[in-house]
Every structure is written in C-alpha cells, then in structure tokens.
Amino acid sequence: MTEVITRAHGGGGVQTHDLIREVFAARFSNPILDRQDDAAVVDAVPAGRLAVTTDSFVVDPWRFPGGNLGDLAVCGTVNDLSMVGAEPRYLTAGFILPEGFPLAGLEAIADAMARRAGEAGVRIVAGDTKVVGPGCGPFVNTAGVGWVADGREITGGGARPGDAVLLTGDVGRHGIAVLSRREGVGFSTRIESDVAPLWGLVAAVLDAGVPVHVLRDPTRGGVAGALNEVAVQSGVEIEIQEDAVPVLPAVAGACDLLGYDPLHVANEGRALVVIPEDAADAALARLRSHPLGAGAVRIGQVSAGPPRVVARTPLGGRRLVDPPGGELLPRIC
C-alpha cells in the first residue's frame, strides 16, 4: 500500500482490492459485508415498515474539532432514520477520494465510521470506492435502512396546536467548530462539534411510550431552518422563547464576533421534539436520563396560525425567525 491514494486505487484491480481489504473490510467486518458479494442480502425486519434515506457528506475541512467526515457520514444517516422513529439497521457507504489524499486520512475516516456504527448498533453492509483528480474531496455518500414499528407515525407534518417544543441540548457548536478550522479562526475556548448518533436518545423516549408527533435534527439551517420546515409541513405557528434556547458562552461569543445568529448555525447531535403538552414533563425526564439529552429543555409551543416561526424576546416582544438565506456556512456536513 502506498501512503497516498492513487488512480490505481479506483481502477478495480489489485490496488483496489488491497484498499478494500486493508482499510474498509478490516474495520467494517460483519457476516453480511464479509461475503463480498455485489449486493448485500439482509434479514427481513419484524412486522412494521422500512425507512430508507441517503445523504452525501462533503464537509470542508474533512477533519474538525470533535470529529471528521467519517463521524458525519454515519451519524448523519443514523439520525435521519431516527427522526422518523426508525431503528437504524444497515448502512452502505460510497467513497469518492481525490488522487493524492493521504492513506492515513482515509484510515482515520474509516475508524470514525466503524466507531460510530458500533455506537448506533448498525452494520455497514455494502460500499464502493472511486478515485478522482486531485483538488476535491474526500466525499462520502451513505444510504441507511431502518425499521419502523407498526403504529408509529412521526412526521414533520405532525405538529398540532397546543404541542410543546423541546430541544435536546445547546446549539451551534458544529457549525462554529467547522468554521473555526476552515477559516483558521482561533477562540479562547475550544469549540467542538456535537456530532453524535441519536437513536439511543430517541429510543429512550419512544420505549417509554411517550407520544411523539415530530422529531427533527437541526443540521443545515440550524434550529431556525428545522422549525420553519415543521411549521410549513404542519400548517402551524411555532413560538419559541429566545432565551430558553441554550447556547454555550463560547459559541455565543463566536457568533457575535462573526455576525451569525446561533439559531441559524448547524448542529449534528441535537434533536427537536414536538409532543403533546401533557407529555412534556415525561419526555424531558426521559431525555435528561440519557447522556446526549442531559441538557434537554423546553423552548416553545405550537399554536394555530400562519405557518411561521416567531421568537419571544427577553423584553417580551416578538420577532419572526426566518430560515437562513444564501450560503451561511458552506460544506458543514
């Protein structure tokens, strides 16, 4: 094996097979993947439905405080399945690698993917590798398959007037962590991404029988973007209490310095939970019992009205919370 990716690694010959064996198969080994067939044959799920999702990860830089491209590739897809109440089961992974990319970098990405897959309880069962010219990438595309139990219906169109809106922790860390590395901006306090697989946290709530109307992970577009999507899908107004949204002082300071609204900044390990008002306390207790939900808080409520998001300011006024426009933080996932 050479120390960098070459065109030969994508050619389908000896070097390709060496790369697959020594980097991917060595880390992702499981009985399904180890068969090395052209397609993975997996067990059927119990009574219920399948959830299927796909995502491409093009973060720049590929390594950032608190994680790397591999963390995002697994957690992002696991979390998309989790947001419809699907237990993640299987992932596929396609790698697009630039010629000259360090082999040690690819190994770090694969190590992160293997670790996160173990945390989430999923198997990486199929994959592909392509090599392109230098100067772009690396990129990873993942597809995920999960199981949705009969009777479970969690959708962005499920919010109802009177529902409570919960948030599982502080916001803005992922976007600021990536930005600090990409732009070489140093802060007095190290800011690390919150990237994490959320199925365990979601399951803690669902397994307790707490009725959940909506789950949404506020990634690109942040809390503002995610809540606006829910408001439009459900045809409701969502009001949040501005000072109830937790933001670490270091993140708030970075946003003030750079001119960003923390509500617009991406997260990779947080969830918004919309539930009936009478279930809010039980849901908060379940969320706080899990390490990833220790900082869970109630941030607002749903009401009848035009589909929009408004924030109640500390002074008692109300302001519209629009989704971010343009390219606020490009290539953060």
N, C-alpha and C positions, 0 to 999 in steps of 0.2 A: 504494500500500500504506500502510495506517495503521501506527502504531507499536505497537499492541496488537492482540490477537486480538479480533474482534467476532463476534456471532452470524452475520453475513453470511458469514464465512469458512467456516461449516459448512453453508451453505444450498444449495450446489450450483450457484450462479450465477457471475457474473463474478469476485467476490472469491475464491470457492473456487478457480477456475481460476488466478487470479493467484497465490494462495498455493502451489498445487501447482507451478506453473511456476517461480516465483522462489525458493522455499525448497527444495522437495524435488527436483524434476526437475533443477535446476541442480547439485545435489550428488550425487545418486544415479544420474546418467545412465549408461545402458548400452543396448545394442541391444534388449534384451527390454523394459525399462521404457519406453524411448522410443517404443514403438509405441502406448502409451496405450490399450490395449485393456482390456476389463472383466476379463480373466483373463490371466495370463502363460502363454505357451506356451514350454516349455523343452526342451532336448535330453534324450533318454533317457541314463541313466547306463550305464557299461560293465557287463559281467556282474557280478552281485552283487545287493545288496538296497538298498532305500531306508530311511533313518531319517528320521522326522518328529517334530518337537517343537514345542511352543508355550509361551509364557510371557508374563506381564504384569508390567510394571515400574512400581512406584508409590512410588519412594524419596522420602523426606521428610527434608531438602530435596532439590530436584531437582539441585542443584549442591553438591558436597562436595570436600574436599581430594583432589586426584588424579583427578577425573573428574566426570561428570554423568550424568543419566538416559540420554543417548544412548550413552555408553560401556557402561553396563549392558545396554541393550536389545540391542546387537549381541553383546557378549562373553558375556552370559548364555546366549543361544541357541546361539551357536557352541560354547560349552563343553559344553552339554548334548548336542549331537551328538557332540562329541569324546569324551565319556565312554563312548560305546558303540563307539568306534573308527570313527566315520563321518566321512569327509572332507566338511566343510561346502561346499555348493554355492550354495544360494539362500535368501534371506530375504524375508519380507513384513513390513510394518510398518503398524500401525494407531495413529493418534494421537487421543487424547481430550484436548482443550485447553479450559481454562477461559476464559470471556469475560474480557478484560482482561489476559491473560497477555502479557508483552512480546514483540514480534516478535523482538527481539534475542536473547531467551532461547531461542525456538524455533530460531533460526538456529544458536545455539551447540550445541543438542542435535543438530540435523541435521549440523553439521560433525563432531561427535564420532562420529556413526554412520557417516558417509562414511569418516572416517579409520580406524576400527576394521574396517569391512568390507574396506577395502583391505589392512590388515594380515593379515586372516584369509583373503583370497582368495575372498570370497563376493560375490554380486551381490544387491542389493535390487531385486526384480523386480515387486513389487506393493505397494499400500498403500491406506490410507483415512484420512480426517480427519473428526472430529466435534467440534463445539463445544458445551459445556455451560455451565451457570450459573457465576458466579464462586465462588471459595472452595474448589475442589477441583482436584486435578491439578497439572501435566500428567501424563498416563499414556501409556505406550506398550505395545502388545501386539505381539509378534513371533512369527512361525512360521518354522521352519527345515527345510530338506530337505538331507540328506546321503547320501553313497554309502558302503556297507559292502562291502568286498571279500569275495569268496567265501572261505569257510573261516575268517573272523574272527568269533569269538563272545566278546564281552566283556560281562558282565552282573553285576549286583550279587549274583547267586546263584552266582558262580563261585569264591569263596574256598574253599581246601582246607587241611586241617590240614598244617602244615609250610611254608605260604607265608610270605613276608616281606612286611611292610607298609612302603612308602616314602611320603615326603611331599616335595613339590617345593619347599618354602620355608617361611619364617616365617609365623605365623598371627596372625589377629586384627586386622589393620590396617584392613580395610574397615569392619567394624562400628564400630570406635572412631573412624575418620575421619568417618563419617556422624553418629555420636552427638555428636562434638565440635561439628560445625556446627549440628546441630539444636538442641542444648541451650545453645549458646554457651559451652561449656567450653573453656578455653584450657589448653594444656600447654606446658611449657618447650621441648619438642621438637615440631616439626610432624609430625603423623602423617598420611600419605597412603594412600589406598586402593591395594590391589594389583591393581585391575581390569585384566584383560588377556585377549586371546583365546588359548586354549591349544592349538589344533590343531597349530601348528608344533612345540610341545614333544612332544605325543603322537605325532605322525608321526615325530619323531626316534627314538623308541623302537620303534615298530611297524616302520618301514622297515629297522631293523637286525635284524629277525627275533626280537626278544626276546619270549618268550611272556608275554602279559598276561592275567591272569584277571579282574581287576576294575579299573575306573577310576571314581573318584567325585570330584566337586568339592564341597568342604565349604562350601557357601554358608549359607543359613539353617540354624541349628542347629550350625554350625561342624564341627570335626573330630569332636566327640563325637556329634553327630547323624548325620553321614555314616557313621561306623564302626558305630554301632548299627544303622542300616539294613542295612548289609552283613552284620553278624553274624546278624540275623534272616533275611534273604533266603537266606543260605548255611547257616544252622543250625550255626554255629561260635562258638567263643570267640576273641576278639581281645585280645591283651595288648599294651599299649604301654608303653614306658619313659618315664615322665613327664618326666624331664629331657632326653630326646632330642628333644622337640618344640621347635623353635626359635621363640622369641618375642622380638621386639625389646625392649630395656630400656624404651623409652618406652611401648610397648603394655602390657608387664607392669606398669609403674607406674600407668598409667591404669586397668587392670583392678583392681589392688589398691585404688586410690582409690575406684572406683565399685562395687566388690563383685562383679565379673564373673570367671568362670573363662575364661581365654583359649581353652580347648577348646570353649567354647560360642559364641564370637564369630564372626560371619560373615566369609567370605573370598570374593573374586571373581576371583582369579588363581592359585589353588592347586589341586593335584590329589593325591589319594591313589591309590597304585598298589599293587596286590596281585599278586605274581608268585611263581613257584616259587623256593625258596631258592637253587637252583643258578644262577638267572639274576639274582640281586640285584646282584652287583657290575657285571655288564654293563649292567644297567638304570640303575644310579646313574651310571655313566660317561657313558651317552648323555644322561641328564637334565642332568648338570652341564655338558655341552658346549653346551647351549642357554642363552641369556641368562635365560629365565624359569625355568630349573631349576638355576641356579648354586648355590643353597643347598639342593639336594636332600639328604635324609638318610634313613636307615633309622630307623623309630620303633618297630617291633614285629614280632610274628609271630602266625600263626593256629594254633590248636590245636583238637582235639576237645573238646567240652564244651557246656554250655548256651549258647544264643545270647545273648551279652552282651559288654560291653567292660570290661576291667579295666586299671588303671594300676599299674605297679610304681613305687613311690615311691623317692626317693633313699635313704631309710633301709632299703629292702628290703621294706617292707610292700606290700600290695595293697589297692586301693580300687576300688569299682565306679564306672564312668564312665557315668552316665545321660545321655540326651538332655535338653536344656534343657526346662523346663516353662513354660507360660504365654507371655507376650509379652515376651521378654527385650529385644530391640532391634527394635521395630516398624518396618516400612517401610524396610528396609535394602536392598531390591532391587526 
